[in-house]
Amino acid sequence: MNSQGLSPRIAALHALLNWKKGGGFVQNNLQQTCENLPQNNRALAYEIALGTCRVLTELDEKLKTLMRELPKEPCRTILEISLYQLLHTRIPSYAVVNSAANLAKHIGLNEHNVKFVNAVLRNAVRKNYANIENENAKAPDQWIRVNTQKTNVEELTTKLELKDPEILFDKFILILNTREILKNPLFKKGFYSFQNPASFFMASLCEIKDGHKIWDACAAPGGKTAMLAEEHPNAFFIASDCSEKRAEKILDLQNRLNLKNVCIIIANVENPPFSQKFDCVIVDAPCSNMGVASRRPEALQTFSKEKISELSKKQLAILQGASASVKENGVLIYSVCSQEKEESTEVIEKFTKNNPAFTQEESILTDSPHIDKFFIAKLRRT
């Protein structure tokens, strides 16, 4: 296999190895390991790495049937991504086996380990471990959000040559070929952004009017701010994150979409830096990601009662800090991409109990096909 065919597997391998060492989300790692890859190789690297992570437990169980015990890294991850390709892609088995052996050689494994990888995968092929459908292994639906400042759904559908696409809320279009949509010049010109329709429900609770000031307190990567700023060009938005690196993602989005009514800052939500109050404060808190596990497959591997308990304390602290910047009769929006009660309803119950000035007016649990599973609550300072 030539170096071009090996490069997406190298990128997938290193993204997974870094995640296993505690180095952040697989998808974030892929952004670095795929930086210099052409689009078709980048897409394959994403499919292999994220798909492997989604069904990692299943893959390890199958590997245990092929050997006495699972090998050490990086041999183990090479076998996991290779078995994923056998089970859940249409890549020919001979290509999977050859690429695994070449990958093992490329990263410097000794001859014994290269032969071991080759033998295990040939055994998997003999046992017909190939092309088994698995709901958990499927990639999530991809949607784009139309920038209504520049175009509309009908016009964009025509320009992108989409035939009878599924459309939600006259704003979101279901995309079948992500690679082509990313390459289209209209993407760089800011005519659309990738975003799941679940964000629509959050936006519907914000009550934004001309002249309002809004603080998106956990804004990165910036999709919520961008959507609201496009819809309300005469309102003013502050988008903040505690991480400079994550805030750079908001800046990239701001530049691509040419958002003039957005200011980006670095801020700690638990200790907000503002003397002014806002008409609306949005808290999209860090969470377990269990509602978007198809996008964040790490969530399935790291879920535990201890982690959920730790996250709920953090979420409550963030909500408490952000609430200090809500003006009288203003709105506080709490959102998490999880529907675990410890991260959703229980956080709100604890907050309102400790803060009688706030009342809960509405809450939403998104539960529709193709849409991420969110919990969103609207609170008002009375």
N, C-alpha and C positions, 0 to 999 in steps of 0.2 A: 504494500500500500504506500502511495507517495505521501510526501510530507503534507500536502494540501488535505488529503483524506484523513490524516492522522491529527491535524491541528485542532479540529473541534473536540476530539476525544481528549487531547491534552488539556484543553481549556476546561472541559467538564470535570476531568479528574482533579485538577488543582483547585477548582471552585469547591468541590465536595471535600477534599482533604482539608482545606482551610476552614470550612464550616465545622468539620468534625473536631478541629483543634480549638473551636470557640471563636472563630474569626468572622462572626456576623452572618447575615442571611446568604443563602446560596445565590440568590439572584444578584445581590450586590457584588459578591465575589465574581460572578460571571461578567459583570460590566467591566471589571478589570482584566480578567483573563481573556476576554473576547475583544478587547479594545482594537486590535489591529486585524481582526479577521474580516473577510468579506461576508456579506449579509447571509448567504446560503450556509456557510460554515458556522456563523454565529447562531443561526436558528437551530442547527443540529446540536450544537453544544448546549443550548438552553433546553432543548427537548430531552437530551440524555441526562443532564444533571438534575433538572427539576423532576423529571419522570422517575429517575432512580430514587430520589428523596421521597417522593410520594408513596412508593411501595417498598421502602427499604426493609421493613420487617418481613414482608413476603419473600423478598429476594434472599435475605439471610436464611430464612427457613428452608428455602429450596437448595441453597448452597450447602447447608448442613447435611442434606441427603446425598451430596456428591463427595463428601470428605469427612474425616474424623472430627476435625475442629476447624473453625474459621481461621484463616491465616492472619498474620499481622499486616499493618499498613506498610506500604501502599498497595500491596498485592490484593488485599481484601477489596478495596474500592475498585480496582481494575476489574475484578471478577463481578462485582455488583453492577457496574455500568455495562459490562458486556452481557450479563444475564438479562438485564433490563432490555437491551437491544434485541436479544433473542425472543423474549417473551412479548414485548409490547411495541415493536416496530416492524416494518417490512424489509429491513436491511437483511440481505441474504446471510445465512448462517456462516458460510465460508468467509465472508467479509468480516463478520463480527469476530470470529476466531483469529483470523490473520491480524486484524487491527489490534486485538488484545495482546498478542505476542509482540507485535511491533511496538506497542505502547510500553510494555514491560521493558523491552530493550532500550527504548528511548530514554526512560527515566533512570536507567542504570541498574536494573535488577540483574542478579547473576544468572548464569545459564540454567541452574537448577530451578529457580523461581519462574523463569520464562517457560521452561518445559512443564512446570506444574500448572501454570495458568492455561497453557495450551491443552493439557490433558483433561483438566476439569471441564473446560468448555466443550471439548469434543465429546466428553461423556454426557454433558447436558444435551447436545445435539442428538446423540444416540437415543437418549431417553425422550426425545421429541419435546424438549422444553422450548417451544417456539410459538409465537403469535397467539397467545392466550389473552382474550379480552378481559379487561379488569376496569371497572368503573372508576376506581380510585386513581388509576394510572392516566386517565384522560386529561389532556391539557384543558384549562378553563376557557370559557368563551371570552373573546376579546371584543371590546366595544370602543368606538370613538365618539367623542362629544363634539358637536358642531360649534364653532365659534360664531355666535349669532351677530357679532360685530362686523363680520366679514362675509358671511354667506348664510344659507339656510339648508335644511335637510334635502329639499327637492333639488336645489342647484348643486349641492355637493355630491349627492348620489349620482347625478348625471355626469359631473366632471370626473368622478372616480370610476365611472362605467360599472356601477353596481346594479345587478338585476334583481328587483323585488327583494331588497334586504329587509330584515326585521328592524323596525324602528320603535323606540319607546320615548314617550313624553315629548315628541316632536324635536328631539335634541340628540338622542343616542342611536347609533347605527351599529348593528352586529356585523363584525368583520370576519370573513372566512380565510382570507389570505393576508396575514399580518405583514409578511415581508414586502409585498407590493405596496401596501398602504404606507409603510415606513419610508420606502424609496421615493414615493411620489413627491414632487416639488411643493405641492400644496401643504404638506406637513411642515416643512421648514418655514413656509410663509405664514404659519399660524392659523390655517383655516380649520384645523381640528386638532384634538389631543386625545390620547388614550385614557379612558376613564370608565369605570363601571357605573351603570345607572343607579346603583344604591345611593350614590352621592346626591341624587335628585331629592331624596326624602329628607336629607339633612338640610338642603337649601330651602325646602318648602317651609321649614320651621323658623327661619331666621328673621322674618319681618323687616327686611331692609328697604329703606326709602332714600330718595335723593338727599344728600347732605349728611347721611348717617356715617358714623365712624365705627368700624368693625375691626376686632382683633382676632385673628386666627392664631391661637396660642401654640399649637403643635402642628405647624403648617406643612413642613416638608413631607413629600416632595413638591407640594404646591398646587395639586389639582383642585382642591376645594376653593382655595383663594382665587385661582384663575377662573373657575366657572362663575363664581359670584361677582368677580370684578368685571367679567365680560357682560354679565346680565345687568349690572348696576354701575355704569360708567360714571355716574354723578355721586357715588358714595366713595369713601376713602377707606382703604384697607391697610392694616399693619399685619404682616406675616412674619412670624418669629419661629425660631427653633433654638434649642440650647447648644446645638452642634454646628460649628462653622461649615464643616464639610457637607452636612445635610442642607444647610441654608443655601449653599451654592447651587443645589438642584432647583430651588425656588427661583434663584436668579436666572438660571438657564431658561426656565419656563417663561419667566417674565420677559426676557429678551426676545424669545421666539414669538411670543404672542403680542409683544409691544404693549404691555399693560402700563398705562400712565398713572393709574390711581392706586398703585400698590407700593408700599415701602417695606423693605425687608430688613430685619434686625436680628441680632443674637440676643436671646433673653431666657432667663430661668423662670418658667411659669410659676414655680412655687414661691418666688420672690419677685413679682413683677416690677419693672422699673418705671411705671407710669404714674404721673400725678393726675392725669386726666382720667375720665371715665368713658366707657364705650356704650353705644346703643346695643351692640351685640358682641358677645365674646363666644368663640367657638373652641371647644376642647375636644380634639380627636385624639384621645389618650392612647399611649402605648398599651398593647394588650397581648393576649395569647395568640391572636390571629386565627383562632379556630373557625371563624366565619369565612375565612379566605384561605383555607388549608390547601385548596387546589393551586393557589398562587404562592402560598408560603408553606410548602410541604414540611418544612422544619417543625411546624407547629405540632404535627402528628407525632414526631419523634421526641419532642421535649416536653409534651404536656404532662403535668403532674399537679397534685393538690397543693404541694408546697409552692410551686411556681405561681399558680393562680392566686394563692393567698398573698404572696409577695406583690404581685401585680395589682391586686385590688387595693392594697395599702398605698401604693404609688399613685394609682388613679384618683383615690380620694384626696391625697395631698395636692395633686395637680389641680383638681377641680376646686379645692379650697383656695389655693393661691390665685387662680384665675378669677374667682368670684369677686375678689376685692376690687376689680376694675370694671364691674358692671354698674352702670348708672341706675338711678331710681326708675323703675318701670322698664328697665332694660331686660334683654333676653340673654340667657346663658344656655348654650347648646352643648350637651355632652354626647359623644359618639365613640363607639368602639366597634371594631370588626370582629366581634365575638358576641355570642348570645348566652354564654355561661352566666348563671345568675350572680356569681360572686363578682363578676366584672360589670354587670349591667344594673339590674334592679336593686341589688343590695348596696351598691355604691351610692345610688341616688337616695335610697332610704336613709343611709347613714348621714349623707350630706344634708338633706332637708331636716333631719332630726337635730343636727348640730347648728343649722343655719335657718332659723324660723323666718328670716326676712325673705327667703326664697320659697316659692311654691311650684310644684310640678304641674304643668298644664297639659302636657301630652307626651306620649312615648310611642315609638315605632319599632317593631321587629320586622325587618324585611324578610319576606318569605315568598319569593316568586322564582320561577325558572329563569336561569341565566343570570340571576342577580346575586351579588355577594350578600352574606348573612350579617347584617348590621343591627346594633341596638342604638337608638337615638332617643334622647330625652330633651324636652324643652322646659326650662325653668325660668321663672320671672322674679325679678327683685321687686317686691311690693312695698 
